[in-house]
Amino acid sequence: MEIRLDTIRQQLAQADIELHISKKRVKNINFRLKPHVLMVSVPLHISNSKAADAVARRVSWAINHHLQVLKQHQRKKSAPSGLTTSKNPVYLWGTEQTFMLSHDEKIAYYRQQLSDVMPSLFEKWQPIVGVHADEIRVKKMHTRWGSCNTRAKRIWLSVYLPAYPIECTEYVIVHELCHLHHANHSLAFWQTVASAMPDYRQWHNILAGKTGQLD
């Protein structure tokens, strides 16, 4: 693998791109192209030869798209500072509010709102689902509405949930709690979800149309 990776590194270096590979607890091989760096996260179970094959298939893509990445990075650096603090509409539990916040202000606002309601919502749903989470946290997640570490009994909720009806947050809580019964999305898992929250599909469908997902 090292000989092959040396060749790949040389190809990327000609385009002024460094290759960084790390093995992590991820499900798939992930590629992230940044200015002058191609970052690759490889699942622990993937062999070195398969990882090298995957990286080799991405060399042309990285080289062809690197100039675009550099241009986007430069535009962000040269953009007026006021653009990064522009105000945007705020939705709280599905209802548009009468004030506007910048992105950072909105994240802080949502984090506080979610932190305020989480204890009571978990207190409500844990007896219904029949399990108890040892730890609950809020996290800025762009691709997931929630996640569950079944071994640690730790549940994370996306900071963006307060933008949607509160029942959506309740559904995510139920979904993640049910993973403490079933660490998968089997038929038994969904039957447990339906038993705890018969109308879960309504709230599931709202979130399914957005950018996040459940783990």
C-alpha positions as CSV (number, residue, x, y, z in Angstrom):
1,M,0.0,0.0,0.0
2,E,2.8,2.4,0.9
3,I,4.4,2.2,-2.5
4,R,1.1,2.8,-4.2
5,L,0.2,5.7,-1.9
6,D,3.6,7.3,-2.6
7,T,2.6,7.4,-6.3
8,I,-0.8,8.9,-5.4
9,R,0.9,11.5,-3.2
10,Q,3.2,12.4,-6.0
11,Q,0.2,12.9,-8.4
12,L,-1.6,15.1,-5.9
13,A,1.6,17.0,-5.0
14,Q,1.8,18.1,-8.7
15,A,-1.5,19.9,-8.1
16,D,-0.2,21.3,-4.8
17,I,-2.5,18.9,-2.8
18,E,-1.4,17.0,0.3
19,L,-2.9,13.6,1.2
20,H,-4.0,13.0,4.8
21,I,-5.4,9.5,5.6
22,S,-6.8,8.5,9.0
23,K,-8.6,5.5,10.2
24,K,-11.7,6.4,12.3
25,R,-14.9,4.9,13.6
26,V,-16.9,5.8,10.5
27,K,-19.2,3.7,8.3
28,N,-17.9,4.6,4.9
29,I,-14.7,6.0,3.4
30,N,-15.2,9.8,3.4
31,F,-13.3,12.3,1.3
32,R,-13.0,16.0,2.1
33,L,-11.2,18.3,-0.3
34,K,-9.9,21.5,1.3
35,P,-7.4,24.1,0.0
36,H,-4.2,22.1,-0.7
37,V,-5.4,19.1,1.3
38,L,-7.3,15.9,0.5
39,M,-8.5,14.4,3.8
40,V,-9.6,10.8,3.8
41,S,-11.4,9.0,6.7
42,V,-11.3,5.2,6.5
43,P,-13.4,2.8,8.6
44,L,-11.3,0.6,10.9
45,H,-12.4,-2.6,9.2
46,I,-11.3,-1.5,5.7
47,S,-8.1,-3.1,4.6
48,N,-5.1,-1.0,3.5
49,S,-5.3,-2.2,-0.1
50,K,-9.1,-1.3,-0.4
51,A,-8.4,2.1,1.1
52,A,-5.6,2.7,-1.5
53,D,-8.0,1.6,-4.3
54,A,-10.6,4.1,-3.1
55,V,-8.1,6.9,-2.9
56,A,-6.7,6.1,-6.3
57,R,-10.2,6.4,-7.8
58,R,-10.5,9.9,-6.3
59,V,-7.2,11.4,-7.5
60,S,-8.6,12.8,-10.8
61,W,-11.7,14.2,-9.0
62,A,-9.5,15.9,-6.4
63,I,-7.2,17.5,-9.0
64,N,-10.1,18.6,-11.2
65,H,-12.0,20.2,-8.4
66,H,-9.1,21.7,-6.4
67,L,-9.1,25.0,-8.4
68,Q,-12.8,25.5,-7.6
69,V,-12.2,24.8,-3.9
70,L,-9.4,27.4,-3.9
71,K,-11.7,30.0,-5.6
72,Q,-14.5,29.4,-3.1
73,H,-12.1,29.7,-0.2
74,Q,-10.8,33.0,-1.6
75,R,-14.3,34.4,-2.1
76,K,-15.1,33.6,1.6
77,K,-11.9,35.3,2.8
78,S,-12.6,38.4,0.7
79,A,-16.3,38.7,1.4
80,P,-17.3,41.7,3.5
81,S,-17.7,40.9,7.1
82,G,-21.2,42.1,7.2
83,L,-22.3,39.2,5.0
84,T,-21.4,36.7,7.6
85,T,-23.5,38.4,10.2
86,S,-26.6,39.0,8.1
87,K,-29.9,38.4,10.0
88,N,-32.3,35.6,9.0
89,P,-35.8,34.6,9.9
90,V,-36.1,32.4,13.0
91,Y,-38.5,29.5,13.4
92,L,-39.2,28.1,16.9
93,W,-41.1,24.9,17.2
94,G,-42.5,25.4,13.7
95,T,-43.6,29.0,14.1
96,E,-41.9,32.0,12.6
97,Q,-40.8,34.5,15.2
98,T,-41.0,38.3,15.1
99,F,-37.3,38.8,15.3
100,M,-34.3,37.8,13.1
101,L,-30.9,36.5,14.1
102,S,-27.5,35.9,12.5
103,H,-26.5,32.3,12.0
104,D,-24.3,32.2,15.1
105,E,-27.0,33.9,17.2
106,K,-29.6,31.4,15.9
107,I,-27.4,28.4,16.9
108,A,-27.0,29.8,20.4
109,Y,-30.7,30.5,20.6
110,Y,-31.7,27.0,19.4
111,R,-29.1,25.4,21.7
112,Q,-30.7,27.2,24.7
113,Q,-34.3,26.4,23.7
114,L,-33.5,22.7,23.2
115,S,-31.5,22.4,26.4
116,D,-34.5,23.9,28.3
117,V,-37.0,21.3,27.1
118,M,-34.8,18.2,26.9
119,P,-35.0,17.2,30.6
120,S,-38.8,17.2,30.6
121,L,-39.2,15.5,27.3
122,F,-36.8,12.7,28.2
123,E,-38.7,12.4,31.6
124,K,-41.9,12.0,29.6
125,W,-40.7,9.5,27.0
126,Q,-38.2,7.3,28.9
127,P,-40.9,5.5,30.9
128,I,-43.0,5.0,27.7
129,V,-40.1,3.5,25.8
130,G,-39.0,1.6,28.9
131,V,-35.3,2.6,28.8
132,H,-33.2,5.4,30.3
133,A,-30.4,7.4,28.7
134,D,-27.4,8.0,31.0
135,E,-26.4,11.1,29.1
136,I,-28.1,13.6,26.8
137,R,-26.4,16.3,24.8
138,V,-26.9,18.9,22.1
139,K,-24.6,18.9,19.1
140,K,-24.3,21.0,15.9
141,M,-25.0,18.3,13.4
142,H,-25.6,19.0,9.7
143,T,-26.4,15.5,8.6
144,R,-28.2,13.9,11.5
145,W,-31.2,14.8,13.7
146,G,-30.0,12.5,16.4
147,S,-27.6,9.8,17.3
148,C,-27.2,7.2,20.0
149,N,-24.1,5.5,21.6
150,T,-25.8,2.3,22.8
151,R,-22.8,1.2,25.0
152,A,-22.6,4.5,26.8
153,K,-26.4,5.1,26.6
154,R,-25.6,8.6,25.4
155,I,-28.0,10.4,23.1
156,W,-27.2,13.5,21.0
157,L,-29.8,15.8,19.5
158,S,-29.3,18.2,16.6
159,V,-29.2,21.8,17.6
160,Y,-31.4,22.6,14.6
161,L,-34.4,20.7,15.9
162,P,-36.1,23.7,17.6
163,A,-36.9,25.1,14.1
164,Y,-39.5,22.4,13.7
165,P,-42.7,21.4,15.6
166,I,-41.7,20.1,19.1
167,E,-43.3,16.8,18.2
168,C,-40.4,16.3,15.8
169,T,-38.0,16.6,18.7
170,E,-40.1,14.1,20.7
171,Y,-40.0,11.7,17.8
172,V,-36.2,11.9,17.6
173,I,-36.0,11.3,21.3
174,V,-38.2,8.2,20.9
175,H,-36.2,7.0,17.9
176,E,-32.9,7.2,19.7
177,L,-34.3,5.7,23.0
178,C,-35.6,2.8,20.9
179,H,-32.0,2.1,19.8
180,L,-31.3,1.2,23.4
181,H,-33.6,-1.8,22.7
182,H,-32.5,-2.4,19.1
183,A,-29.1,-1.1,17.9
184,N,-30.4,-1.2,14.2
185,H,-33.3,-0.3,12.1
186,S,-34.9,-3.7,12.0
187,L,-38.6,-4.5,11.9
188,A,-38.5,-5.0,15.6
189,F,-37.0,-1.6,16.1
190,W,-39.8,0.2,14.1
191,Q,-42.4,-1.8,15.9
192,T,-41.0,-0.5,19.2
193,V,-41.1,3.0,17.8
194,A,-44.7,2.6,16.7
195,S,-45.7,1.1,20.0
196,A,-44.3,4.1,21.9
197,M,-45.4,6.8,19.5
198,P,-48.2,5.6,17.1
199,D,-48.2,8.9,15.1
200,Y,-44.4,8.9,14.6
201,R,-44.6,8.8,10.8
202,Q,-46.1,12.3,10.7
203,W,-43.1,13.8,12.4
204,H,-40.7,11.4,10.8
205,N,-41.9,12.6,7.4
206,I,-41.4,16.3,8.2
207,L,-37.7,15.7,9.2
208,A,-37.2,13.2,6.3
209,G,-37.7,16.1,3.8
210,K,-34.9,18.1,5.4
211,T,-31.1,17.6,5.4
212,G,-30.7,15.6,8.5
213,Q,-31.2,11.9,9.2
214,L,-31.4,9.6,12.2
215,D,-28.8,7.1,13.3
